[in-house]
């Protein structure tokens, strides 16, 4: 099976070097997967690593906006040059840095989207990248399969929320990773709670968390439980994610750095 999968791997651009590839996945949309991708890249950049983000969520790209990127990617006949973020120089490749208008919809069928993701990997100049984070589309469909088969993922981080329904959906994502022999590094729960501004009490807006039970069932660690924080949402909306002062993903970064659970 491993030899069979390896035969599908797309080659990098000859001038590219990528040391580690980390996928950020979710079983469903709307749980903050792209925000976690942004924050992981920023956290690693603060630690002195050169990071990149490959935005494989072709029909719902949000990475450039979070970093305040409005310029377009440049290229030549053989190579696409990613756009660099302003503060930490994170290399970013997303469909929105290629479209004339970022609000233009991408109305493409699966094979075309999959081909675009492969090009983002093989045609982009990833110049000496220590950690490349792949923001994957939600679910277990065609594009997720393309990423798992064609890009050498070293491990994935699964992003979830506290809703009861999510435990079943997370299970689907975890089982897909297992089928593809991709290590699951751990779980990040977003929107775990809100802090009362008056007394500091944790308010479980979406009900009590079941992340510990899910982690135990699949034998993976809980990397972080992130609160509902207006500053996080507004930073992504305003393009200032690199200016956020938050430590929610420090433990997650340590696990990824060690390359083990």
Secondary structure in CASP SS format (residue, H / E / C, confidence):
PFRMAT SS
TARGET T0000
AUTHOR 0000-0000-0000
METHOD secondary structure of the structure
MODEL  1
X C 1.00
X H 1.00
X H 1.00
X H 1.00
X H 1.00
X H 1.00
X C 1.00
X C 1.00
X C 1.00
X C 1.00
X C 1.00
X C 1.00
X C 1.00
X C 1.00
X C 1.00
X C 1.00
X C 1.00
X E 1.00
X E 1.00
X E 1.00
X E 1.00
X E 1.00
X E 1.00
X E 1.00
X E 1.00
X C 1.00
X C 1.00
X C 1.00
X C 1.00
X C 1.00
X C 1.00
X C 1.00
X H 1.00
X H 1.00
X H 1.00
X H 1.00
X H 1.00
X H 1.00
X H 1.00
X H 1.00
X H 1.00
X H 1.00
X H 1.00
X H 1.00
X H 1.00
X H 1.00
X C 1.00
X C 1.00
X C 1.00
X C 1.00
X E 1.00
X E 1.00
X E 1.00
X E 1.00
X E 1.00
X C 1.00
X C 1.00
X H 1.00
X H 1.00
X H 1.00
X C 1.00
X C 1.00
X H 1.00
X H 1.00
X H 1.00
X H 1.00
X C 1.00
X C 1.00
X C 1.00
X C 1.00
X C 1.00
X C 1.00
X C 1.00
X E 1.00
X E 1.00
X C 1.00
X C 1.00
X C 1.00
X C 1.00
X E 1.00
X E 1.00
X C 1.00
X E 1.00
X E 1.00
X C 1.00
X C 1.00
X C 1.00
X C 1.00
X C 1.00
X C 1.00
X E 1.00
X E 1.00
X E 1.00
X C 1.00
X H 1.00
X H 1.00
X H 1.00
X C 1.00
X C 1.00
X C 1.00
X C 1.00
X C 1.00
X C 1.00
X C 1.00
X C 1.00
X C 1.00
X C 1.00
X C 1.00
X C 1.00
X H 1.00
X H 1.00
X H 1.00
X H 1.00
X H 1.00
X H 1.00
X H 1.00
X H 1.00
X H 1.00
X H 1.00
X H 1.00
X H 1.00
X H 1.00
X C 1.00
X E 1.00
X C 1.00
X C 1.00
X C 1.00
X C 1.00
X E 1.00
X E 1.00
X E 1.00
X E 1.00
X E 1.00
X E 1.00
X E 1.00
X C 1.00
X C 1.00
X C 1.00
X C 1.00
X C 1.00
X C 1.00
X H 1.00
X H 1.00
X H 1.00
X H 1.00
X H 1.00
X H 1.00
X H 1.00
X H 1.00
X H 1.00
X C 1.00
X C 1.00
X C 1.00
X C 1.00
X E 1.00
X E 1.00
X E 1.00
X E 1.00
X E 1.00
X E 1.00
X C 1.00
X C 1.00
X C 1.00
X H 1.00
X H 1.00
X H 1.00
X H 1.00
X H 1.00
X H 1.00
X H 1.00
X H 1.00
X H 1.00
X H 1.00
X H 1.00
X H 1.00
X H 1.00
X H 1.00
X H 1.00
X H 1.00
X C 1.00
X C 1.00
X C 1.00
X C 1.00
X E 1.00
X E 1.00
X E 1.00
X E 1.00
X E 1.00
X E 1.00
X C 1.00
X C 1.00
X C 1.00
X C 1.00
X E 1.00
X E 1.00
X C 1.00
X C 1.00
X C 1.00
X C 1.00
X C 1.00
X C 1.00
X E 1.00
X E 1.00
X C 1.00
X C 1.00
X C 1.00
X C 1.00
X C 1.00
X C 1.00
X C 1.00
X H 1.00
X H 1.00
X H 1.00
X H 1.00
X H 1.00
X H 1.00
X H 1.00
X H 1.00
X C 1.00
X C 1.00
X C 1.00
X E 1.00
X E 1.00
X E 1.00
X E 1.00
X C 1.00
X C 1.00
X C 1.00
X C 1.00
X H 1.00
X H 1.00
X H 1.00
X H 1.00
X H 1.00
X H 1.00
X H 1.00
X H 1.00
X H 1.00
X C 1.00
X C 1.00
X H 1.00
X H 1.00
X H 1.00
X C 1.00
X C 1.00
X C 1.00
X C 1.00
X C 1.00
X C 1.00
X H 1.00
X H 1.00
X H 1.00
X H 1.00
X H 1.00
X H 1.00
X H 1.00
X H 1.00
X H 1.00
X C 1.00
X C 1.00
X C 1.00
END
